[in-house]
Amino acid sequence: ESKGDFSGKKVALTMGPTQEAIDPVRFISNHSSGKMGLALAEAFLERGAEVWVISGPVAIPVNKEKFHWKDVNSAEEMFHAASAIHSQMDIVVFTAAVADYAPATVATEKIKKDEDAMQIRLKKNVDIAKELGSKKQPKQFHVGFALETENEEFHAKEKLQRKNFDLIVLNSMKESGAGFRLDTNRVTVFSKNGGQWKSPLASKSEIAQLILDHIKRESSWTLI
Ligand code: PMT
């Protein structure tokens, strides 16, 4: 950790879950609390970067004034907010747990419980990291996350390639102390250059600092 080593850098982060509306009172979502994303946003700020945060609905306390902060609900909204600023960024970190599917249509009124069983038809959401990955400029550095429950390393490396990340951070649901909602995490980082590194179990703030050290080491620009 060294103060100011990211000064002059513009960083965008997606964080938290997305909520995909079913009707005016219900949605599909996941367990992301936003803690890992916020820890990274704080670490970048501490080390001198200017930070844009695009956050799904989260309930953790945060001083939004320190950041360029944008609240969104759905994957579609997150995509539009990220697309609008992407070309000006030096580093983009995709920590959000984006819902892969959303209801194909959103009911305008609350759905009544008339039937004993019901079906919701889903459509695939836009893959924010993949879309922006296809627009990545040579000076830009993209960091992805992967949350896996099986074949962790294989899936993480496949996502690193497919989404054009420079670095991917894997958290495994199999490891105790890692993943959703907790204040701690344990991650494995894979770089597109073949590097691989495993972290200890540590607080999300400490993990964030270590991830920044890796970004600094793996990126092409020289940070002092
Ligand atoms: O928020 P916390 O409670 O602290 O938990 C942190 C976390 C576990 C959510 C976080 O560390 C994490 O792993 N986030 C990514 C979880 C995830 O959705 O992974 P994925 O394997 O589905 O997606 C791979 C990558 O593509 C991610 O960088 C994701 O942001 C991105 N993605 C995925 C789908 C999509 N439609 N758009 C995307 O941008």
Residues whose N, C-alpha, C, O or C-beta is under 5 A from the ligand:
A	BS01	PMT	H31 S32 S33 G34 K35 M36 G37 F94 T95 A96 A97 V98 A99 D100 N125 V126 D127 I128 A129 G144 F145 A146 L147 N171 G179 F180 R181 L182
